[in-house]
Amino acid sequence: QAQIISSVKLNRPVRYWVYTPSGYENMENLPGIYVADGQEYKEKGMGSMTVVLDNLIAGQIINPLVAVFVDPVHPTTNVNQRVELFLNNQAYADFFAEELVPAIDAAYKTDKLAQNRAILGTSYGGNNAAYFGYQVPGTFKLVAPQSPAFNSNIMELYQLAESLQLNKVFITTGVINDTE
């Protein structure tokens, strides 16, 4: 079920969905993954990520976790703001670090350590994930850009950084020459 958080940092409401694994009521300190373009990742016929997570957890391939699917579409105007939000937007990074993640940590049985929290996104969402790893590593130490569209200076920021303070970056691409 969709939830709404009213963001001071973005001056607008943000819609999101939370996935909890089977048996959640008997679990504690679950790692978390936050998903840009979450409205697509969670949908059957698109990412079907909730089904994938259920299967991976049931097969004991991954440990149980909490997933937060965040929608860049403004819930009142239905305008998709992914370009504005996903291309090195400091206010969006601050929204996650200072508003959304603390709200999730307060409401769900999540592990509150950044090394057990991931950010994932594809295309511009992949740029967003990489930017969060650079800009708010105290919130996300696990970064997973999928076929990222680096239409910003994110590569330059990573190259110039003295230390990225990340535990892991996992980049995937879809087809040959995708995200060269």
FIKOLZA-1660 file (N, C-alpha, C; in steps of 0.1 Angstrom, whole numbers, plus 5000, padded with zeros to 4 digits):
% residues 180
   i   px   py   pz ch aa at
   1 5008 4988 5000  A  Q  N
   1 5000 5000 5000  A  Q CA
   1 5009 5012 5000  A  Q  C
   2 5005 5022 4992  A  A  N
   2 5013 5034 4990  A  A CA
   2 5012 5042 5003  A  A  C
   3 5023 5049 5007  A  Q  N
   3 5024 5058 5018  A  Q CA
   3 5029 5071 5013  A  Q  C
   4 5026 5082 5020  A  I  N
   4 5030 5095 5017  A  I CA
   4 5038 5101 5028  A  I  C
   5 5049 5107 5025  A  I  N
   5 5057 5115 5035  A  I CA
   5 5057 5130 5030  A  I  C
   6 5054 5139 5038  A  S  N
   6 5055 5153 5034  A  S CA
   6 5069 5158 5037  A  S  C
   7 5076 5162 5026  A  S  N
   7 5090 5166 5027  A  S CA
   7 5091 5181 5028  A  S  C
   8 5098 5185 5038  A  V  N
   8 5102 5199 5040  A  V CA
   8 5113 5202 5030  A  V  C
   9 5123 5193 5028  A  K  N
   9 5134 5195 5019  A  K CA
   9 5130 5197 5005  A  K  C
  10 5120 5190 5000  A  L  N
  10 5115 5191 4987  A  L CA
  10 5103 5200 4985  A  L  C
  11 5097 5204 4996  A  N  N
  11 5085 5212 4996  A  N CA
  11 5074 5205 4988  A  N  C
  12 5072 5192 4990  A  R  N
  12 5062 5185 4984  A  R CA
  12 5060 5171 4990  A  R  C
  13 5049 5165 4988  A  P  N
  13 5047 5151 4993  A  P CA
  13 5055 5141 4984  A  P  C
  14 5059 5130 4990  A  V  N
  14 5066 5119 4982  A  V CA
  14 5059 5106 4985  A  V  C
  15 5056 5099 4975  A  R  N
  15 5049 5086 4976  A  R CA
  15 5060 5075 4976  A  R  C
  16 5057 5065 4985  A  Y  N
  16 5066 5053 4986  A  Y CA
  16 5059 5041 4990  A  Y  C
  17 5064 5029 4988  A  W  N
  17 5059 5016 4993  A  W CA
  17 5070 5009 5000  A  W  C
  18 5066 5002 5011  A  V  N
  18 5076 4994 5018  A  V CA
  18 5073 4979 5017  A  V  C
  19 5083 4972 5014  A  Y  N
  19 5083 4957 5013  A  Y CA
  19 5089 4952 5026  A  Y  C
  20 5082 4942 5032  A  T  N
  20 5087 4935 5043  A  T CA
  20 5086 4920 5040  A  T  C
  21 5096 4912 5044  A  P  N
  21 5096 4898 5041  A  P CA
  21 5087 4890 5049  A  P  C
  22 5083 4878 5044  A  S  N
  22 5075 4869 5051  A  S CA
  22 5082 4866 5065  A  S  C
  23 5074 4866 5076  A  G  N
  23 5080 4863 5089  A  G CA
  23 5086 4876 5095  A  G  C
  24 5083 4887 5089  A  Y  N
  24 5089 4900 5094  A  Y CA
  24 5086 4903 5109  A  Y  C
  25 5074 4899 5113  A  E  N
  25 5071 4902 5127  A  E CA
  25 5080 4895 5137  A  E  C
  26 5087 4885 5133  A  N  N
  26 5097 4878 5142  A  N CA
  26 5111 4882 5139  A  N  C
  27 5114 4892 5131  A  M  N
  27 5127 4896 5128  A  M CA
  27 5131 4909 5134  A  M  C
  28 5144 4912 5134  A  E  N
  28 5150 4925 5139  A  E CA
  28 5161 4929 5130  A  E  C
  29 5165 4942 5131  A  N  N
  29 5177 4947 5124  A  N CA
  29 5179 4942 5110  A  N  C
  30 5169 4944 5102  A  L  N
  30 5170 4940 5088  A  L CA
  30 5177 4951 5079  A  L  C
  31 5186 4946 5070  A  P  N
  31 5192 4956 5061  A  P CA
  31 5181 4962 5052  A  P  C
  32 5184 4973 5047  A  G  N
  32 5175 4980 5038  A  G CA
  32 5180 4983 5025  A  G  C
  33 5171 4984 5015  A  I  N
  33 5174 4988 5002  A  I CA
  33 5164 4999 4997  A  I  C
  34 5168 5010 4993  A  Y  N
  34 5160 5021 4988  A  Y CA
  34 5161 5021 4973  A  Y  C
  35 5149 5022 4966  A  V  N
  35 5149 5020 4952  A  V CA
  35 5143 5032 4945  A  V  C
  36 5151 5039 4937  A  A  N
  36 5147 5050 4928  A  A CA
  36 5138 5045 4917  A  A  C
  37 5128 5052 4913  A  D  N
  37 5118 5047 4903  A  D CA
  37 5111 5035 4909  A  D  C
  38 5109 5035 4922  A  G  N
  38 5103 5023 4929  A  G CA
  38 5090 5019 4924  A  G  C
  39 5082 5029 4919  A  Q  N
  39 5069 5025 4913  A  Q CA
  39 5070 5016 4902  A  Q  C
  40 5081 5016 4894  A  E  N
  40 5083 5007 4883  A  E CA
  40 5090 4994 4888  A  E  C
  41 5099 4995 4896  A  Y  N
  41 5106 4983 4901  A  Y CA
  41 5096 4973 4908  A  Y  C
  42 5087 4978 4915  A  K  N
  42 5078 4969 4923  A  K CA
  42 5067 4963 4914  A  K  C
  43 5064 4969 4903  A  E  N
  43 5052 4965 4895  A  E CA
  43 5055 4952 4887  A  E  C
  44 5045 4943 4887  A  K  N
  44 5046 4931 4879  A  K CA
  44 5047 4936 4864  A  K  C
  45 5055 4930 4856  A  G  N
  45 5056 4934 4842  A  G CA
  45 5066 4944 4840  A  G  C
  46 5071 4950 4851  A  M  N
  46 5082 4959 4850  A  M CA
  46 5094 4953 4857  A  M  C
  47 5096 4956 4870  A  G  N
  47 5107 4950 4877  A  G CA
  47 5103 4938 4885  A  G  C
  48 5091 4937 4889  A  S  N
  48 5086 4926 4898  A  S CA
  48 5095 4924 4910  A  S  C
  49 5101 4934 4915  A  M  N
  49 5112 4932 4925  A  M CA
  49 5106 4926 4938  A  M  C
  50 5094 4928 4942  A  T  N
  50 5088 4922 4954  A  T CA
  50 5088 4907 4952  A  T  C
  51 5084 4902 4940  A  V  N
  51 5084 4888 4937  A  V CA
  51 5098 4882 4937  A  V  C
  52 5107 4890 4931  A  V  N
  52 5121 4885 4931  A  V CA
  52 5127 4884 4945  A  V  C
  53 5124 4894 4953  A  L  N
  53 5129 4894 4967  A  L CA
  53 5123 4882 4975  A  L  C
  54 5110 4880 4973  A  D  N
  54 5103 4868 4980  A  D CA
  54 5110 4855 4976  A  D  C
  55 5113 4854 4963  A  N  N
  55 5120 4841 4958  A  N CA
  55 5134 4840 4963  A  N  C
  56 5142 4851 4963  A  L  N
  56 5156 4851 4967  A  L CA
  56 5157 4848 4982  A  L  C
  57 5148 4854 4990  A  I  N
  57 5148 4851 5004  A  I CA
  57 5143 4837 5008  A  I  C
  58 5132 4833 5001  A  A  N
  58 5127 4819 5003  A  A CA
  58 5138 4809 5000  A  A  C
  59 5145 4811 4989  A  G  N
  59 5156 4802 4985  A  G CA
  59 5169 4804 4993  A  G  C
  60 5169 4812 5003  A  Q  N
  60 5180 4815 5011  A  Q CA
  60 5193 4820 5003  A  Q  C
  61 5190 4827 4992  A  I  N
  61 5201 4832 4984  A  I CA
  61 5205 4846 4990  A  I  C
  62 5195 4853 4995  A  I  N
  62 5198 4866 5002  A  I CA
  62 5191 4865 5016  A  I  C
  63 5196 4873 5025  A  N  N
  63 5190 4875 5038  A  N CA
  63 5178 4883 5037  A  N  C
  64 5168 4882 5046  A  P  N
  64 5156 4890 5046  A  P CA
  64 5160 4905 5047  A  P  C
  65 5153 4914 5041  A  L  N
  65 5155 4928 5041  A  L CA
  65 5142 4936 5040  A  L  C
  66 5143 4948 5042  A  V  N
  66 5132 4958 5040  A  V CA
  66 5136 4966 5027  A  V  C
  67 5126 4967 5018  A  A  N
  67 5128 4975 5006  A  A CA
  67 5119 4986 5006  A  A  C
  68 5124 4998 5002  A  V  N
  68 5116 5010 5001  A  V CA
  68 5116 5015 4987  A  V  C
  69 5104 5015 4981  A  F  N
  69 5103 5018 4967  A  F CA
  69 5098 5033 4966  A  F  C
  70 5106 5042 4961  A  V  N
  70 5103 5056 4961  A  V CA
  70 5099 5061 4947  A  V  C
  71 5088 5068 4947  A  D  N
  71 5082 5073 4934  A  D CA
  71 5086 5087 4931  A  D  C
  72 5092 5090 4920  A  P  N
  72 5096 5104 4917  A  P CA
  72 5084 5112 4911  A  P  C
  73 5073 5105 4909  A  V  N
  73 5061 5112 4904  A  V CA
  73 5054 5119 4915  A  V  C
  74 5051 5132 4913  A  H  N
  74 5044 5140 4923  A  H CA
  74 5030 5134 4925  A  H  C
  75 5027 5130 4938  A  P  N
  75 5014 5123 4940  A  P CA
  75 5002 5132 4938  A  P  C
  76 5003 5145 4938  A  T  N
  76 4992 5154 4936  A  T CA
  76 4990 5158 4921  A  T  C
  77 5001 5162 4915  A  T  N
  77 5001 5167 4901  A  T CA
  77 5003 5156 4891  A  T  C
  78 5008 5144 4895  A  N  N
  78 5012 5133 4886  A  N CA
  78 5022 5136 4876  A  N  C
  79 5030 5147 4879  A  V  N
  79 5042 5150 4871  A  V CA
  79 5054 5142 4875  A  V  C
  80 5060 5135 4865  A  N  N
  80 5072 5127 4868  A  N CA
  80 5084 5137 4869  A  N  C
  81 5090 5138 4881  A  Q  N
  81 5101 5147 4883  A  Q CA
  81 5115 5140 4884  A  Q  C
  82 5116 5128 4878  A  R  N
  82 5128 5120 4879  A  R CA
  82 5140 5128 4874  A  R  C
  83 5139 5135 4863  A  V  N
  83 5151 5142 4858  A  V CA
  83 5156 5153 4868  A  V  C
  84 5146 5160 4873  A  E  N
  84 5150 5171 4883  A  E CA
  84 5155 5164 4896  A  E  C
  85 5149 5153 4900  A  L  N
  85 5153 5147 4913  A  L CA
  85 5166 5139 4912  A  L  C
  86 5168 5132 4901  A  F  N
  86 5178 5122 4900  A  F CA
  86 5192 5127 4895  A  F  C
  87 5193 5139 4890  A  L  N
  87 5206 5144 4885  A  L CA
  87 5213 5153 4895  A  L  C
  88 5219 5147 4905  A  N  N
  88 5227 5154 4915  A  N CA
  88 5219 5165 4922  A  N  C
  89 5208 5161 4927  A  N  N
  89 5199 5170 4934  A  N CA
  89 5202 5169 4949  A  N  C
  90 5209 5180 4955  A  Q  N
  90 5212 5180 4969  A  Q CA
  90 5200 5179 4978  A  Q  C
  91 5189 5186 4974  A  A  N
  91 5177 5186 4983  A  A CA
  91 5171 5171 4983  A  A  C
  92 5172 5164 4972  A  Y  N
  92 5167 5150 4972  A  Y CA
  92 5176 5141 4980  A  Y  C
  93 5189 5143 4980  A  A  N
  93 5198 5135 4989  A  A CA
  93 5195 5139 5003  A  A  C
  94 5193 5151 5006  A  D  N
  94 5190 5155 5020  A  D CA
  94 5176 5150 5024  A  D  C
  95 5166 5149 5015  A  F  N
  95 5153 5143 5018  A  F CA
  95 5155 5129 5023  A  F  C
  96 5163 5121 5016  A  F  N
  96 5165 5107 5019  A  F CA
  96 5172 5107 5033  A  F  C
  97 5183 5114 5034  A  A  N
  97 5192 5113 5046  A  A CA
  97 5185 5118 5059  A  A  C
  98 5178 5129 5057  A  E  N
  98 5172 5136 5069  A  E CA
  98 5158 5133 5072  A  E  C
  99 5150 5129 5062  A  E  N
  99 5136 5127 5063  A  E CA
  99 5131 5113 5061  A  E  C
 100 5134 5107 5049  A  L  N
 100 5128 5094 5046  A  L CA
 100 5135 5083 5054  A  L  C
 101 5148 5082 5054  A  V  N
 101 5155 5071 5061  A  V CA
 101 5152 5071 5076  A  V  C
 102 5152 5083 5082  A  P  N
 102 5149 5083 5097  A  P CA
 102 5134 5079 5099  A  P  C
 103 5125 5082 5090  A  A  N
 103 5111 5078 5092  A  A CA
 103 5110 5063 5090  A  A  C
 104 5117 5057 5080  A  I  N
 104 5116 5043 5079  A  I CA
 104 5122 5036 5090  A  I  C
 105 5134 5041 5095  A  D  N
 105 5141 5035 5106  A  D CA
 105 5132 5035 5119  A  D  C
 106 5124 5046 5120  A  A  N
 106 5115 5047 5132  A  A CA
 106 5103 5038 5131  A  A  C
 107 5099 5035 5119  A  A  N
 107 5086 5027 5118  A  A CA
 107 5088 5012 5115  A  A  C
 108 5100 5009 5110  A  Y  N
 108 5103 4995 5107  A  Y CA
 108 5115 4989 5114  A  Y  C
 109 5116 4976 5114  A  K  N
 109 5127 4969 5121  A  K CA
 109 5140 4968 5113  A  K  C
 110 5145 4980 5110  A  T  N
 110 5157 4981 5101  A  T CA
 110 5169 4982 5109  A  T  C
 111 5180 4978 5103  A  D  N
 111 5194 4980 5108  A  D CA
 111 5197 4995 5105  A  D  C
 112 5201 5003 5114  A  K  N
 112 5202 5017 5113  A  K CA
 112 5216 5021 5108  A  K  C
 113 5225 5011 5106  A  L  N
 113 5239 5013 5101  A  L CA
 113 5239 5015 5086  A  L  C
 114 5246 5026 5082  A  A  N
 114 5247 5029 5067  A  A CA
 114 5253 5017 5059  A  A  C
 115 5262 5009 5065  A  Q  N
 115 5269 4998 5058  A  Q CA
 115 5259 4987 5055  A  Q  C
 116 5247 4988 5061  A  N  N
 116 5237 4978 5058  A  N CA
 116 5225 4984 5051  A  N  C
 117 5227 4995 5044  A  R  N
 117 5217 5002 5037  A  R CA
 117 5222 5005 5023  A  R  C
 118 5213 5001 5013  A  A  N
 118 5217 5003 4999  A  A CA
 118 5208 5013 4992  A  A  C
 119 5213 5019 4981  A  I  N
 119 5205 5027 4972  A  I CA
 119 5206 5021 4958  A  I  C
 120 5195 5019 4951  A  L  N
 120 5195 5013 4938  A  L CA
 120 5187 5021 4928  A  L  C
 121 5191 5021 4916  A  G  N
 121 5184 5028 4906  A  G CA
 121 5189 5025 4892  A  G  C
 122 5180 5027 4882  A  T  N
 122 5184 5024 4868  A  T CA
 122 5183 5037 4860  A  T  C
 123 5192 5038 4850  A  S  N
 123 5192 5050 4841  A  S CA
 123 5195 5062 4849  A  S  C
 124 5186 5072 4849  A  Y  N
 124 5188 5084 4857  A  Y CA
 124 5188 5080 4872  A  Y  C
 125 5180 5070 4875  A  G  N
 125 5180 5065 4889  A  G CA
 125 5194 5059 4893  A  G  C
 126 5201 5054 4883  A  G  N
 126 5215 5049 4885  A  G CA
 126 5224 5061 4888  A  G  C
 127 5222 5072 4881  A  N  N
 127 5230 5084 4884  A  N CA
 127 5227 5088 4899  A  N  C
 128 5214 5088 4902  A  N  N
 128 5209 5091 4915  A  N CA
 128 5216 5083 4926  A  N  C
 129 5217 5070 4924  A  A  N
 129 5223 5061 4933  A  A CA
 129 5238 5064 4935  A  A  C
 130 5245 5067 4924  A  A  N
 130 5259 5070 4925  A  A CA
 130 5261 5083 4932  A  A  C
 131 5252 5093 4929  A  Y  N
 131 5253 5106 4936  A  Y CA
 131 5251 5105 4951  A  Y  C
 132 5241 5097 4955  A  F  N
 132 5239 5095 4969  A  F CA
 132 5251 5089 4976  A  F  C
 133 5258 5079 4969  A  G  N
 133 5270 5073 4975  A  G CA
 133 5281 5083 4977  A  G  C
 134 5281 5093 4968  A  Y  N
 134 5291 5104 4969  A  Y CA
 134 5287 5114 4980  A  Y  C
 135 5274 5118 4979  A  Q  N
 135 5269 5130 4987  A  Q CA
 135 5265 5126 5001  A  Q  C
 136 5259 5114 5003  A  V  N
 136 5254 5111 5016  A  V CA
 136 5259 5097 5020  A  V  C
 137 5272 5094 5020  A  P  N
 137 5277 5081 5024  A  P CA
 137 5274 5077 5038  A  P  C
 138 5271 5087 5046  A  G  N
 138 5267 5084 5060  A  G CA
 138 5254 5078 5061  A  G  C
 139 5246 5078 5050  A  T  N
 139 5233 5072 5049  A  T CA
 139 5233 5059 5041  A  T  C
 140 5241 5059 5030  A  F  N
 140 5241 5048 5021  A  F CA
 140 5256 5044 5018  A  F  C
 141 5260 5033 5023  A  K  N
 141 5274 5028 5020  A  K CA
 141 5274 5017 5009  A  K  C
 142 5262 5013 5005  A  L  N
 142 5260 5003 4994  A  L CA
 142 5253 5010 4982  A  L  C
 143 5259 5010 4971  A  V  N
 143 5254 5017 4959  A  V CA
 143 5253 5008 4947  A  V  C
 144 5241 5008 4941  A  A  N
 144 5239 4999 4930  A  A CA
 144 5232 5006 4918  A  A  C
 145 5241 5013 4909  A  P  N
 145 5235 5018 4897  A  P CA
 145 5233 5007 4886  A  P  C
 146 5222 5007 4881  A  Q  N
 146 5219 4997 4870  A  Q CA
 146 5218 5005 4857  A  Q  C
 147 5226 5001 4847  A  S  N
 147 5226 5008 4834  A  S CA
 147 5225 5024 4837  A  S  C
 148 5234 5029 4844  A  P  N
 148 5232 5043 4848  A  P CA
 148 5234 5053 4836  A  P  C
 149 5226 5063 4836  A  A  N
 149 5227 5074 4826  A  A CA
 149 5235 5085 4834  A  A  C
 150 5248 5085 4832  A  F  N
 150 5256 5095 4839  A  F CA
 150 5255 5108 4831  A  F  C
 151 5244 5115 4831  A  N  N
 151 5242 5127 4824  A  N CA
 151 5244 5139 4834  A  N  C
 152 5254 5137 4842  A  S  N
 152 5258 5147 4852  A  S CA
 152 5274 5146 4853  A  S  C
 153 5279 5153 4863  A  N  N
 153 5293 5153 4865  A  N CA
 153 5297 5142 4876  A  N  C
 154 5289 5132 4878  A  I  N
 154 5291 5122 4888  A  I CA
 154 5304 5115 4887  A  I  C
 155 5308 5112 4874  A  M  N
 155 5321 5105 4873  A  M CA
 155 5333 5114 4877  A  M  C
 156 5332 5127 4874  A  E  N
 156 5342 5137 4878  A  E CA
 156 5342 5138 4893  A  E  C
 157 5331 5138 4899  A  L  N
 157 5330 5139 4914  A  L CA
 157 5337 5127 4920  A  L  C
 158 5334 5115 4915  A  Y  N
 158 5341 5103 4920  A  Y CA
 158 5356 5103 4918  A  Y  C
 159 5360 5108 4907  A  Q  N
 159 5374 5109 4904  A  Q CA
 159 5382 5119 4913  A  Q  C
 160 5375 5129 4916  A  L  N
 160 5382 5140 4924  A  L CA
 160 5381 5137 4939  A  L  C
 161 5372 5128 4943  A  A  N
 161 5370 5126 4957  A  A CA
 161 5383 5119 4963  A  A  C
 162 5387 5124 4975  A  E  N
 162 5398 5118 4982  A  E CA
 162 5395 5104 4987  A  E  C
 163 5383 5103 4992  A  S  N
 163 5378 5090 4997  A  S CA
 163 5363 5090 4995  A  S  C
 164 5358 5079 4989  A  L  N
 164 5343 5078 4987  A  L CA
 164 5336 5073 5000  A  L  C
 165 5343 5067 5009  A  Q  N
 165 5337 5062 5021  A  Q CA
 165 5325 5052 5019  A  Q  C
 166 5326 5044 5008  A  L  N
 166 5316 5034 5005  A  L CA
 166 5321 5020 5008  A  L  C
 167 5312 5011 5011  A  N  N
 167 5316 4997 5013  A  N CA
 167 5316 4990 5000  A  N  C
 168 5306 4993 4992  A  K  N
 168 5305 4985 4979  A  K CA
 168 5297 4993 4969  A  K  C
 169 5302 4993 4956  A  V  N
 169 5295 4998 4945  A  V CA
 169 5294 4987 4935  A  V  C
 170 5282 4984 4931  A  F  N
 170 5279 4973 4922  A  F CA
 170 5272 4979 4909  A  F  C
 171 5278 4980 4898  A  I  N
 171 5273 4986 4886  A  I CA
 171 5270 4975 4876  A  I  C
 172 5258 4975 4870  A  T  N
 172 5254 4965 4860  A  T CA
 172 5250 4973 4848  A  T  C
 173 5252 4967 4836  A  T  N
 173 5247 4973 4824  A  T CA
 173 5239 4963 4816  A  T  C
 174 5230 4968 4807  A  G  N
 174 5221 4959 4800  A  G CA
 174 5226 4953 4788  A  G  C
 175 5230 4961 4778  A  V  N
 175 5235 4956 4765  A  V CA
 175 5248 4962 4762  A  V  C
 176 5255 4957 4752  A  I  N
 176 5267 4962 4747  A  I CA
 176 5266 4977 4745  A  I  C
 177 5276 4984 4748  A  N  N
 177 5277 4999 4747  A  N CA
 177 5267 5006 4756  A  N  C
 178 5260 4999 4764  A  D  N
 178 5251 5006 4774  A  D CA
 178 5259 5012 4785  A  D  C
 179 5259 5025 4787  A  T  N
 179 5266 5032 4797  A  T CA
 179 5281 5030 4796  A  T  C
 180 5286 5032 4784  A  E  N
 180 5301 5031 4782  A  E CA
 180 5308 5040 4792  A  E  C
% end
